[in-house]
Amino acid sequence: MAFVLTLVMLGKMACQKSISGIRDWVKAREKHLRKNLNWWKRFPVNSTYTDVLACCDPQEVVEVIKSVISKARAKEECGTEPSRLLAYKEEEENLIHTAMDGKTMRGTLHHASENQPPVHLLALYEVETGITIAQETVESKENEITAAKRFLEPLYVKGRIISSDAMHTQKGWCAGLNAYDGYYLLTAKKNQPTMYEDLHDFFEDKDPDSSKW
């Protein structure tokens, strides 16, 4: 399993988007991989990849890949200096900056076919590692605010600071993040007029009572 997942990770990092793509990428480099990974057995076929992945928890796979990338980056940035590696490890234990953003997929705006409906995706993107930890399709009769509620799970929220644009400056969303030990970094604009005015008045006050905050 470890060997198959290693090949999957390498293929994904080489921008392969399917099992067959990963298999072909590996096959073209089999001699090189066999030597560097010290593997003497046969390489997996298409069904082997599928069977192994079916036994895995998707989020656990993401966490393992994230850990591998983080450790490699730490070694690259800190070299062999123990003090710097320790500092990097301590920094890793802090809150994880995660960006939430939505985009309409290129190629779904009638470029290829007039009948192709636009596909809009909302993603949670881990800024440090570059990994998309979750992704939701914004359905035709909903907006990003509705889709974002599907991210309100401890798995995606706990221990993270989630930043997004002003569209998601919503009381319900912020309360959901707090409920699961997450934090938010949001912009308040005039789409929330009452909140906007309250914040404006608060910062205009030269001597605010800080006993309650």
Residue, then its C-alpha position, 0 to 999 in steps of 0.5 A: m500500500a505504501f508503495v502504491l500511494t507513493l506512486v500515486m503521490l508522485g503522479k499527482m505532483a506531476c499533474q496527472k489527473s487520473i489513475s490511467g494517467i498515473r499508471d502511464w506516467v509511472k510506466a514511462r519511468e519504471k526503470h528510474l523509479r525501480k532504482n530510486l525506490n529500491w523496488w524489485k517486484r512487479f509494478p502495479v496495474n490499473s486495478t491495483y491502484t483502484d483496489v488500494l485507493a478503495c481501502c483508504d480514507p481520502q482525508e487521511v491520504v491528503e493528510v499524509i501527502k501534506s505531511v510529506i510535502s511539509k517535511a520535505r519543505a522543512k528540510e529544504e528550508c532549514g537544512t540540517e540545523p536542528s534548531r531551525l528544524l525545531a522552530y519549523k516544527e513548532e510553527e507547523e503546530n500553529l493554526i493553519h491558514t486556509a483560503m476559501d475561494g470560488k471559481t468558474m471552471r475554464g472551458t465551461l462557459h460555452h467555449a467547447s459547446e453551447n450546451q455546456p453549463p458553467v461549472h462553479l467550484l468552491a474550494l478550501y485551499e491550504v496556503e502553506t502546502g498548496i493542497t486543496i483539502a475540500q471542494e464543493t460544486v455550487e449548484s445552479k440554484e444556489n450560491e457560494i454562501t450555501a455551498a460554504k455551509r457544507f465545509l462546516e465540519p471539524l475535519y475542515v475547520k478545527g485548528r484553521i484560520i479560514s480567509s475568504d472574500a466579503m461575500h462570506t462575511q455572514k454571522g451564521w458562517c462565523a458562528g459555525l467556524n467558532a463552534y468547531d474551534g476554527y477562526y476566520l479572517l474576513t472583510a466587512k463591506k456594505n453588503q452587511p450595512t449594520m455590521y459595517e456601521d457598527l465597526h465604523d463607529f467602534f473604531e471612530d471611538k477614541d476611548p472605547d471600553s475594552s473591558k468586554w473584548 
